[in-house]
Amino acid sequence: MKVIFDKIASTTKNAKISRESLLSPEVPAEDGIVVAVRVIGTKSVYNSVEDLHGRMTPLNDGDILAAVLGSRRALRGYAGVVPDRVRVGDKLDILNLGGIVGKCTAGNPELGPPLKAEVLGVVLSFPYLGERTGVPATIKNNAVPCADKLEPSAPIVYVAGSCMQAGKTSACCEIIRVLSRRGRRVGAAKLTGVSLLRDTLGMTDRGAAFSLSFTDAGMASTSEAVAVRVSKGLINALNKEKPDCLVVELGDGIMGEYGVQAILSDPELMAAGTAHVLCATDPVAAWGCAELYRNRFKLPVHIISGPATDNSVGKDFVEKQIGVPALNARLDPEALGAAVENLLWPAAA
């Protein structure tokens, strides 16, 4: 069967899907497999998909979409899994803006039920010249290899947070902007979360010389089982570009299910970390994150940012009760960037 896609989701990028593609009805029920689906119905919220250029495009009833089978475990979004079996005609749920589809296991009252999509088949790729038999397309093709060992690295700035939407990406972007304007060659990455180009594109827009995410490593989303190996592979790849430093975001929250705790517990990854920036939604979250860092992970907290520092009330609490500088990425980005630079290169400050 041949299809012409109306939309190709950003999560498919490693698979290099053509607008006109051939399908097979034999769909492997595996994370990362690229499937063709037909959108069913419309919504007034959470009704878009990010395309290969990072542009959000609306999903309309009947659209043929190239999507990716995957899982999601979001507190403020949908949670879902890859079903045990996927057949043509099955109805799946669109789980995120990057075009991941699966079986929704938990919703969100602010978003309403997820959009449904009918499975049309698995997209076929033809990796071997002259071969007429296609194989199921997967985002594991052309992926940055995972690694068991971290090679010597440029100093790393780790940006973690209490939850999704805690200001992590904003903090990363402003740190990158300040450092790059001061002549530093900055590499950037998003190591955990669920696939979306928007975050790493934002880092590039702010001055990162190069950026990668776990999607480049062939993952629709991360978990404790894969996060460390994925992170080491991405950091090794970034270091081949000879950066002065790396600014990396640990997507979702410290206590989430995308593997942040595994990364913070890995001796090799933490040994390469020179600066730790925590983003928190409120003072209690800031306190809890700092306690986790100090007591569970035995790590320093150098800076706290995020909505907890949006005004003097939160800032005073952070600095007086937690004993950490409170630097807001939106209100005082220059001070945040300068503080990180001082941590990376004390003699330059």
Secondary structure, 3 states (H helix, E strand, C coil): CEEECCEEEHHHHHHCCCCEEEEECCCCCCCCEEEEEEEECCCCCCCEEEECCCCEEECCCCCEEEEEECCEECCCCCEEECCCCCCCCCEEEECCCCCEEEEEEECCCCCCCCCEEEEEEEEEECCCCCCCCCEECECCCCCCCCCCCCCCCCCEEEEEECCCCCCHHHHHHHHHHHHHHCCCCEEEEEEECECCCHHHHHHHHCCCCEEEEHHHHCCCECCCCCHHHHHHHHHHHHHCCCCCEEEEEECCCCCCCCCHHHHHCCHHHHHCEEEEEEECCCHHHHHHHHHHHHHHCCCCCCEEECHHHCCHHHHHHHHHHHCCCECCCCCCHHHHHHHHHHHHCHHHC
